Amino acid sequence: MKLLHSALRFRVNYFSDLGRHQVVIWMPGDTPPVDAQVDVGPKIEHEVPNDVFRSDIAPLKFGRFYPSQLLHADDAPGPMFRVMKLNGDNFVANFSHPLQGRIFSIDSGKSDVSTEPVGKVEQLLEWSGMDAQMQTPTDFEGPEAFAREDETPDAAFYAQPRKVTHVDAVCARRIQALYRTVLPENARVLDLMAGWRSHLPDTVQSAVGLGMNADELADNPQLAERIVHDLNADPKLPFPDASFDAVVCTVSFEYLIQPHKIVAEARRVLKPGGMFVVTLSNRYFPPKVIKLWTQLHPMERMAWVGSLIKQAGFKKVETYVERGLKRPKDDRYADTLTESDPLFATWGVAP
């Protein structure tokens, strides 16, 4: 019998031009109440000469967040800033909290969970708002956005089955719980970039796995059909229009070198009202990850994927973050990291 822990599920809710945003932190059941009207501080904006920015480390782009260490200045008024305007020789840096000036709400509810909650109140607003889109879309992509450290053919790289876990067991359960919540019941699901585990709930009717390694796909008990297909070599999905109720991509989106085409293809193979859901975390294979991924904060990664989904014509775009549960004792990072891998997700509904 599993021991259940009393927990409080705190949630921050807000909207932006991208869609709806939720940030969830699991905290111990005895955590004091959090004021629903938290003051995130004043608006702090400064015009900064471009040459104060360390462009040798990162490209300066509209809408992006950067740590203040990238400024040749010792008196920055905050730990990070967002680029609000680019004016030739200068840019406007916003050092305010990302939720400053936005309407947001905080709610909470009690729950019994099988994993010990270890989240802290300060995590609730730590990243909140960094996934919110401005009226003008953020300039994420540059000329080398989809370059990789290892440009050898992916078919060779993935020829040997690895059967590794890309997230810890707690995060995997939370991915499954999210899929149970957002995927239609009795759905026919396409699992993009599938491996030996899919983390799908038992409410799914059937799943087709499209992946890189036949041995891994064969070892996946949740798949009714298995197809070996290299999306980086051929982004066209081998299915007719309106074939699926849902398409998921689990902790693998960061390896796609033609993501715009994949998102468009996901929309094509979905039935009207079908769901496209991308889940992310913070682990990846450095040799094969796209360069853009390494330049973005995890919240910005989710915002970028969400912007691709919206640009492809999906409706009701949402982002979702979940943190604050204890890492399993048998995880290889248990000695150094108390908290389990964070869950980031973004999704949209096909028109």
N, C-alpha and C positions, 0 to 999 in steps of 0.2 A: 504494500500500500504506500503510495507516494505521500510524503508530508506536504501539506498545503501551507503556504505562507500568506498572512494577511498583508495586503498591499493597497496602496492608493495609486490610482492611475490619473495623473495630472495631464491635462491637454491644453495646448495653446492653439487657438483657431484664428485664422485671418485670411483675407482675400487679396489678390493682386490682379493685374492684367493677364497673368498666366492662368489663374484659376483659384481653386480652394487649397489652403495649406493647413496641415495639422502636424504638431510636434507633441509626441507623447513621451513622458518620463515615468517609469515605475519607481515608487518610493515606499519605504517601510510604512506599515499601517499606523504607526504612532507619529508620523510627520505632522507638524502643526499646519493649520490652514494657510493657504497662500492668498494674499489679497488679489482679488479679481481685477482691481484697478491699479495695477503696478505702474509706477512712473518710470519710464525708460530714459528720462533725462531730456535735455534741450537739444535743439538742432544746432549742429556745429559744422559749418562749412567754411573752407578756405580756398582761395585761388593760389595755386602752387606752380612755380615755373617747372616746365618739363624736365629741365636738367637736374632738378632735385630728386627725381625718381630714378631708381637704379635699373635702367633699361637693359643693362648688361645681364641682369638676372631674370627678368620677365618682361614681356611686352606690355606696354600701357594701353589698355583697351576700355572703351566706354562700358559702364555698367558693372565692371568687374570689382571684386573685393581684393584688397591686398593688405598684408601685415605692414604696420608702420615702419618696421625695420627696413623696408625697401625705399625709405626716404633718407636723403642725406640731411637729417635733422635730429636733434636730441630732444626737441620740445614738442613732439606730436601730441595733440590733445586726446588721443585715444589709441588703443592697441591695433586698430585696423581702420581702413577707410574704403569708401566706394567712390569710383570715378563717375561723377554726375555730368560733367561736360568736358569736352576737349576743344580748346580754343587756339589752335596753332602752337604758340610758344608756351601756353599755360593750360592747366586743367583744374577743375573744381573738385576738391576732395571732401567727401562727407564723412566725418568722424563720429557721427551720431550712432546710436543703437539702430540696427536695421529696421526695427519696428517703430522708430520715432515717426510720428505723423500718420501712422496707420491705425485703423480701428482693429482691435484684437480682443479676444476674450480668453479667460482661463477657467476651465471647469475641472472637476475631479469626481471620482467615484471609487467606492471600496470594492475590492475583488480578492478572491482567494486564488493564488497562482502556485504552480508547482515549482517555480524557481524563485529563490530568495531575491526580493527587490533591494537594490543597493544604490538607486538613483538619489541625487541630491537636488535641493531646491534651486541652487544656482544654475543647474543644467537646463532648467525650463526655458530661460531666455538667452542662454549662452549662444546658440546658433539661430534662434528663431528670427525669421525675416530675411535670412540670407538667400532663401530660395524664391523670394518674391520678385516678380518681374516689374520693371518700370514701364511707363507708357511707350518709350522707345526701347525695343528689345536689346538685351545685352549683346555686345560684340564678343562672342566666345571664340570663334574659329579664326585661325591664321593660316598662312601658307603651309606650315608644317604640322598642322593640327593632328593629322592622321598618319604621320610618320611613326615608325617603331624602331626600337633598338635592334631587333632581329627581323630583317625583311625577307628572310628565306621563306619559301612556300609553306603555308600553314599545314598542308597535308603531311609534310615531312615532320614538322614539329609535333603534331598530334598523332603520329603513326603508332606510337606505343601507348597502350592504356595506362593511365596514371591512377585513376580511382582515388583522387585526393578530395578532401572536403574543403570547400572554398569559404565556409563560415563555420563557427562552432555550433554544437548541437542545439543550444538555446536559440540562437538566431535562426537556425533552420526551422525550428518549431514555430517561431514567430512569422516566418515567411509563409509557412503552411497555413497558419491561422489567418493571415492577411488574405491569402488566396481564397480561403473558405468564406471570408466576408465579402470580397469584391467580385469573385467570379460567379457567373450565373449557375444555378443548380442544374445538374445533369448536362453540363456543357461538354461539347466536343472541343478539346483543347489542343492547340499546336504549341509544343515546347521547343522554342528556338535555342540552338546551341546547347542541346541536351547532353547530359553525360550519364553517369551510372545512378544518379539520384535526381528526382524531380521536385520533391517537396510539395506535391499536389495533395489537396484534401480528398477524402473519400466521397465528397459530393460531386466530383467530376465523373462524367459518364464514360469517356474514353479519351486517351491522349496519344497523339502522334509526336514522336521525338525526332527532331532533325538535328544531327550532331556530326562530329568529326571522326569518331572512333567506333567502329562496329562492335568491338568487344565491350566497350563501356555501355553502349546502347543495349546490347544483349543482356547485360547484367542489371538493367533497370526494370524492376518489377511493375512499375506503374504505366509502362508504355504498351499500347495495343498494336502500334505500328512503329517501325524504326527505319529511318532513311539517313544514309551518310551523304552529307552535302556540305560543301565549303562555301559559306556565305560571302567570304572575302574574295573568292575567285568568281563566284556567280551569285549576285544578290537576288536574282529572281527566284521566288519560292515555287517549288514544283507542284502547285495545287491550283485548281480552278478558282475563279472568283467566288466569294461568299461560301467558303467551305467550312468555316469554324465559328463557334460561339465565342471563343476567347483565344488569344495568343499571349504567351508569357515568355519572358526572357529573364532568367534567374542568374544574378551575379556574373554576367558574361558580356554585357553590352559594351564594356570598355575595350573589347578586342575587335570591334567592327571598324573597318576602314572606309566603309560606305554606308554609314548609319542612316543618312537621309533616304537612301533607296530602300533599306530594310524596313524602315517605319512606313514608307509608302506601300510596300509590299504587304506588310501586316494589315494595313487598312484594306487593301484589295481582297485579301483572302478571308476577311471577317464578314459575317452577316451584318446587316443593319442592326445597330444596338449592341453589337459585340464589343468585348473589352480587350484592350491591349494594355498589359501590365508589365512594367519593367521593375525588377527589384535589384537593389545594389547594396554593397557593404563597403568595407575599407581594405580588403585584401585583393591582391591581383598579382599576375605573373609579370614582372618588369620587362622581360624581353619582348613580349607580345602586346603589351598595353599601348594604346595610342598616346602620343605625346601630350595631347590636350588634357587627358585624364590626370597626368602627373602635375599639371599646372593649376588645377582647380581644387578649391576646398570641397569636401564631400557634399555640402549643401548646394554648391554651384554645379557640381556634376549632375545632381538631381534636377536642378533648374534647367540645365542645358538639355537633358533628355526630355524634360517636360516641354521645352520650347520646340523641339523637333516633333513631338507628338501633336502639339497644337498647330504648327505650321503645315503638317500633313492633313489637316482638316478634321482631326478628332475633336469631339465636344466634351464638355464636363471634365476638363483636365484637373487632376488633383495631385498634390504631393503629400507624402506621409513619412514621418520619421518616428522611430521607436527606439528608446534607449533605457538603461537603468536596471537590467536584470543581471544576476551574478553569472560569471563564466563557469562552465562545468569544470570540476576538479580534474577530469582526465584530458582536458584540452591542453595542447602543447604550450600555450601561452598563460596557463593558469597561475604560474609562479610570478609572472610579471604584470599581468593585467587582471584586475578584479572584475571589471565589467565585461559582459559578453559583447560580441561584435554588434555594432549598431545596424539597424535595418533602415534603409532608405527605399522609397518606392514612389513611382509616378505612373499614372494611368490616364486613359481617355476612352471615350465611347465612340465607336464608329457611327457615322451618320447614316 
